[in-house]
Amino acid sequence: MSDQATIATIKSQVLALIAAITENPKPSYAIDGQSVSWSDYLRQLQASVEWCDQQLARVEPFEIHSQGFSR
């Protein structure tokens, strides 16, 4: 599997996690000194998607369109 395919898979998996979390949101909580912040977790997942987008943009083929003119 290429790096591009791996990053696309990671992005897809993270987006599925985001969908699941936002479908049934849970409150943040703390138990026995351990805290869980769902909003922080969601922000981390969103940052992962942004990272994937940046990496994929680097390897995607692109075209440059230019137009010349004469006098």
ZAMARVEX-991108 format. One record per residue: residue in one letter; chain; y, z, x of N, C-alpha, C, CB in turn. Coordinates in nm, 4 decimals, always signed. Each point is the difference from the previous one (the first is absolute). Glycine has a CB too. Layout:
<atoms>
ATOM residu chaine       ny       nz       nx      cay      caz      cax       cy       cz       cx      cby      cbz      cbx
ATOM      A      A        Y        Z        X        Y        Z        X        Y        Z        X        Y        Z        X
...
</atoms>
This chain:
<atoms>
ATOM residu chaine       ny       nz       nx      cay      caz      cax       cy       cz       cx      cby      cbz      cbx
ATOM      M      A  -0.1179  +0.0000  +0.0860  +0.1179  +0.0000  -0.0860  +0.1236  +0.0000  +0.0901  -0.1235  +0.1238  -0.1877
ATOM      S      A  +0.2182  -0.2098  +0.1552  +0.1218  -0.0093  +0.0796  +0.0926  +0.1181  -0.0284  -0.0202  -0.2503  +0.0000
ATOM      D      A  +0.1152  +0.2698  +0.0902  +0.0989  +0.1068  -0.0209  +0.0766  -0.0224  -0.1296  +0.0214  +0.0298  +0.2483
ATOM      Q      A  +0.0124  -0.1544  -0.2756  +0.0747  -0.0320  -0.1215  -0.0813  +0.0377  -0.1240  +0.1179  -0.1880  +0.1208
ATOM      A      A  -0.2465  +0.1574  -0.1206  -0.0860  +0.0339  -0.1139  -0.0159  +0.1511  -0.0128  -0.1220  -0.2176  +0.0276
ATOM      T      A  +0.1132  +0.2860  +0.0858  -0.0128  +0.1465  -0.0026  +0.1251  +0.0634  -0.0592  -0.1505  -0.0082  +0.2013
ATOM      I      A  +0.2671  -0.0383  -0.1587  +0.1260  +0.0550  -0.0526  +0.0138  -0.0302  -0.1484  +0.1073  -0.0269  +0.2254
ATOM      A      A  -0.1471  -0.0928  -0.2674  +0.0052  -0.0353  -0.1421  -0.0939  +0.0904  -0.0806  +0.0563  -0.2395  +0.0600
ATOM      T      A  -0.1721  +0.2725  -0.0040  -0.0944  +0.0903  -0.0672  +0.0587  +0.1397  -0.0115  -0.1927  -0.1348  +0.0872
ATOM      I      A  +0.2541  +0.1828  +0.0205  +0.0633  +0.1321  -0.0008  +0.1080  +0.0038  -0.1081  -0.0472  +0.0299  +0.2477
ATOM      K      A  +0.1296  -0.1332  -0.2523  +0.1071  -0.0053  -0.0998  -0.0576  +0.0053  -0.1406  +0.1421  -0.1326  +0.1585
ATOM      S      A  -0.2456  +0.0574  -0.1825  -0.0638  -0.0029  -0.1308  -0.0548  +0.1383  -0.0380  -0.0577  -0.2423  +0.0367
ATOM      Q      A  -0.0049  +0.3092  +0.0591  -0.0552  +0.1334  -0.0254  +0.1105  +0.1015  -0.0290  -0.1942  -0.0549  +0.1487
ATOM      V      A  +0.3021  +0.0478  -0.0735  +0.1115  +0.0930  -0.0194  +0.0662  -0.0255  -0.1352  +0.0376  +0.0119  +0.2497
ATOM      L      A  -0.0219  -0.1388  -0.2864  +0.0577  -0.0309  -0.1306  -0.0877  +0.0533  -0.1132  +0.1070  -0.2046  +0.0982
ATOM      A      A  -0.2383  +0.2002  -0.0805  -0.0911  +0.0560  -0.1008  +0.0187  +0.1515  -0.0112  -0.1658  -0.1847  +0.0465
ATOM      L      A  +0.1847  +0.2522  +0.0680  +0.0268  +0.1445  -0.0020  +0.1304  +0.0307  -0.0719  -0.1256  +0.0252  +0.2147
ATOM      I      A  +0.2291  -0.1044  -0.1870  +0.1295  +0.0201  -0.0655  -0.0150  -0.0180  -0.1512  +0.1213  -0.0806  +0.2077
ATOM      A      A  -0.1954  -0.0206  -0.2478  -0.0205  -0.0235  -0.1430  -0.0701  +0.1184  -0.0653  -0.0113  -0.2463  +0.0430
ATOM      A      A  -0.0897  +0.3003  +0.0231  -0.0740  +0.1140  -0.0549  +0.0878  +0.1245  -0.0090  -0.2112  -0.0951  +0.0946
ATOM      I      A  +0.2912  +0.1188  +0.0078  +0.0859  +0.1195  +0.0023  +0.1081  -0.0086  -0.1068  -0.0434  +0.0262  +0.2454
ATOM      T      A  +0.1015  -0.1431  -0.2612  +0.1097  -0.0128  -0.0964  -0.0500  -0.0124  -0.1434  +0.1357  -0.1080  +0.1777
ATOM      E      A  -0.2608  +0.0702  -0.1939  -0.0571  -0.0090  -0.1346  -0.0189  +0.1394  -0.0604  -0.1159  -0.2146  +0.0639
ATOM      N      A  +0.0723  +0.3065  +0.0187  -0.0217  +0.1381  -0.0433  +0.0686  +0.0945  +0.0988  -0.2213  -0.0624  -0.1095
ATOM      P      A  +0.3529  +0.0739  +0.1029  +0.0708  +0.0838  +0.0974  -0.0419  +0.1468  -0.0109  +0.1933  -0.1593  -0.0089
ATOM      K      A  -0.1965  +0.2231  +0.1242  -0.0384  +0.1409  +0.0070  +0.1154  +0.0798  +0.0597  -0.2454  -0.0610  +0.0244
ATOM      P      A  +0.2567  +0.1858  -0.0612  +0.1063  +0.0828  +0.0579  -0.0354  +0.0429  +0.1422  +0.0608  +0.0810  -0.2298
ATOM      S      A  +0.0410  -0.0548  +0.3089  -0.0213  +0.0559  +0.1335  -0.0379  +0.1464  -0.0167  +0.1656  -0.1622  +0.1073
ATOM      Y      A  -0.2424  +0.2152  -0.0114  -0.0446  +0.1383  -0.0118  -0.0289  +0.0593  +0.1381  -0.0962  -0.0506  -0.2272
ATOM      A      A  +0.0807  +0.1816  +0.2293  -0.0366  +0.0721  +0.1227  -0.1065  +0.1026  -0.0353  +0.2316  -0.0334  +0.1014
ATOM      I      A  -0.3390  +0.0341  -0.0220  -0.1094  +0.0951  -0.0184  -0.0409  +0.0520  +0.1370  -0.0806  -0.1178  -0.2109
ATOM      D      A  +0.0737  +0.2491  +0.2227  -0.0451  +0.0641  +0.1251  +0.0723  -0.0542  +0.1232  -0.2224  +0.0347  -0.1060
ATOM      G      A  +0.3528  -0.0515  +0.0953  +0.0798  -0.0448  +0.1136  -0.0067  -0.1484  +0.0275  -0.0354  +0.2205  +0.0929
ATOM      Q      A  -0.0407  -0.2935  -0.1724  -0.0090  -0.1447  +0.0179  +0.0724  -0.0663  -0.1168  -0.2220  +0.0185  +0.1255
ATOM      S      A  +0.3149  -0.1090  -0.0940  +0.0762  -0.0645  -0.1067  -0.0342  -0.1481  -0.0087  +0.1848  +0.1663  +0.0313
ATOM      V      A  -0.1759  -0.2160  -0.1515  -0.0232  -0.1418  -0.0264  +0.1221  -0.0525  -0.0736  -0.2539  +0.0291  -0.0095
ATOM      S      A  +0.3209  -0.1243  +0.0701  +0.1172  -0.0607  -0.0613  -0.0329  -0.1452  -0.0331  +0.1575  +0.1550  +0.1270
ATOM      W      A  -0.1782  -0.1827  -0.2530  -0.0364  -0.1349  -0.0410  +0.1143  -0.0980  +0.0241  -0.1544  +0.0966  -0.1712
ATOM      S      A  +0.2781  -0.0513  +0.1571  +0.1134  -0.0906  +0.0239  +0.0069  -0.0389  +0.1481  +0.1265  +0.1053  -0.1925
ATOM      D      A  -0.1540  -0.0095  +0.2824  -0.0041  -0.0330  +0.1432  -0.1134  -0.0973  +0.0303  +0.0970  +0.2249  +0.0542
ATOM      Y      A  -0.2122  -0.2017  -0.1165  -0.1154  -0.0872  +0.0192  +0.0327  -0.1413  -0.0479  -0.1561  +0.1967  -0.0270
ATOM      L      A  +0.2217  -0.2074  -0.0882  +0.0387  -0.1295  -0.0535  +0.0965  -0.0706  +0.0955  -0.0325  +0.0869  -0.2344
ATOM      R      A  +0.1288  -0.0132  +0.2897  +0.0944  -0.0588  +0.0966  -0.0736  -0.0499  +0.1248  +0.1817  +0.1535  -0.0848
ATOM      Q      A  -0.2809  -0.0792  +0.1298  -0.0775  -0.0428  +0.1166  -0.0763  -0.1289  -0.0304  -0.0216  +0.2399  +0.0739
ATOM      L      A  -0.0345  -0.2467  -0.1924  -0.0727  -0.1210  -0.0377  +0.0948  -0.1196  -0.0105  -0.1686  +0.1408  -0.1228
ATOM      Q      A  +0.2856  -0.1184  +0.0655  +0.0989  -0.1078  -0.0099  +0.0435  -0.0469  +0.1385  +0.0789  +0.0933  -0.2193
ATOM      A      A  -0.0646  -0.0007  +0.3122  +0.0353  -0.0363  +0.1379  -0.1127  -0.0813  +0.0638  +0.1418  +0.2084  +0.0207
ATOM      S      A  -0.2655  -0.1768  -0.0537  -0.1132  -0.0767  +0.0520  +0.0033  -0.1432  -0.0505  -0.1354  +0.2095  +0.0114
ATOM      V      A  +0.1700  -0.2272  -0.1384  +0.0105  -0.1354  -0.0559  +0.1113  -0.0767  +0.0715  -0.0840  +0.0818  -0.2249
ATOM      E      A  +0.1971  -0.0166  +0.2487  +0.1103  -0.0653  +0.0713  -0.0437  -0.0409  +0.1405  +0.1665  +0.1344  -0.1330
ATOM      W      A  -0.2410  -0.0480  +0.2015  -0.0499  -0.0306  +0.1340  -0.0923  -0.1214  -0.0065  +0.0180  +0.2437  +0.0674
ATOM      C      A  -0.1070  -0.2455  -0.1655  -0.0904  -0.1141  -0.0153  +0.0790  -0.1283  -0.0220  -0.1764  +0.1515  -0.0949
ATOM      D      A  +0.2779  -0.1450  +0.0089  +0.0833  -0.1178  -0.0255  +0.0662  -0.0498  +0.1284  +0.0410  +0.0819  -0.2337
ATOM      Q      A  +0.0096  +0.0098  +0.3147  +0.0643  -0.0376  +0.1262  -0.0996  -0.0661  +0.0944  +0.1620  +0.1890  -0.0272
ATOM      Q      A  -0.2815  -0.1336  +0.0371  -0.1015  -0.0559  +0.0888  -0.0443  -0.1371  -0.0480  -0.0761  +0.2308  +0.0577
ATOM      L      A  +0.0573  -0.2452  -0.1882  -0.0421  -0.1289  -0.0538  +0.1089  -0.1057  +0.0171  -0.1456  +0.1196  -0.1647
ATOM      A      A  +0.2706  -0.0797  +0.1526  +0.1107  -0.0944  +0.0174  +0.0042  -0.0546  +0.1426  +0.1293  +0.1220  -0.1769
ATOM      R      A  -0.1756  -0.0435  +0.2714  +0.0011  -0.0443  +0.1404  -0.1016  -0.1091  +0.0271  +0.0749  +0.2263  +0.0649
ATOM      V      A  -0.1838  -0.2258  -0.1384  -0.1078  -0.0946  +0.0307  -0.0091  -0.1154  -0.0991  -0.1225  +0.1880  +0.1026
ATOM      E      A  +0.1966  -0.1811  -0.2119  -0.0038  -0.1083  -0.0971  +0.0709  -0.1224  +0.0576  -0.0058  +0.1659  -0.1914
ATOM      P      A  -0.0503  -0.2824  +0.1645  +0.0691  -0.1214  +0.0452  +0.1321  -0.0165  -0.0754  -0.2220  -0.1087  +0.0552
ATOM      F      A  +0.3161  +0.0469  +0.0089  +0.1288  -0.0195  -0.0640  +0.0538  -0.1376  +0.0344  +0.0455  +0.2467  +0.0078
ATOM      E      A  +0.0463  -0.2922  -0.0874  +0.0654  -0.1279  +0.0238  +0.1487  +0.0227  +0.0123  -0.1795  -0.1235  -0.1250
ATOM      I      A  +0.2408  +0.0418  +0.2081  +0.1452  +0.0032  +0.0110  +0.0515  -0.1333  -0.0537  -0.0044  +0.1585  +0.2027
ATOM      H      A  +0.0871  -0.1521  -0.3031  +0.0584  -0.1209  -0.0566  +0.1425  -0.0122  +0.0516  -0.1460  +0.0146  -0.2078
ATOM      S      A  +0.1753  -0.1309  +0.2613  +0.1374  -0.0223  +0.0473  +0.0435  -0.1387  -0.0464  -0.0333  +0.1518  +0.2038
ATOM      Q      A  +0.1601  -0.1712  -0.2012  +0.0533  -0.1273  -0.0454  +0.1097  -0.0413  +0.0955  -0.0571  +0.0500  -0.2414
ATOM      G      A  +0.0454  -0.1709  +0.2876  +0.1006  -0.0537  +0.0890  +0.1000  -0.0833  -0.0778  -0.1644  +0.0004  +0.1880
ATOM      F      A  +0.2739  -0.0289  -0.1260  +0.1009  -0.0855  -0.0642  +0.0612  -0.0900  +0.1072  +0.0500  +0.1759  -0.1792
ATOM      S      A  -0.0026  -0.2876  +0.1332  +0.0647  -0.0917  +0.0941  +0.1441  -0.0219  -0.0432  -0.2203  -0.1135  +0.0514
ATOM      R      A  +0.2994  +0.0778  +0.0431  +0.1432  -0.0223  -0.0268  +0.0290  -0.1446  -0.0128  +0.0576  +0.2040  +0.1216
</atoms>
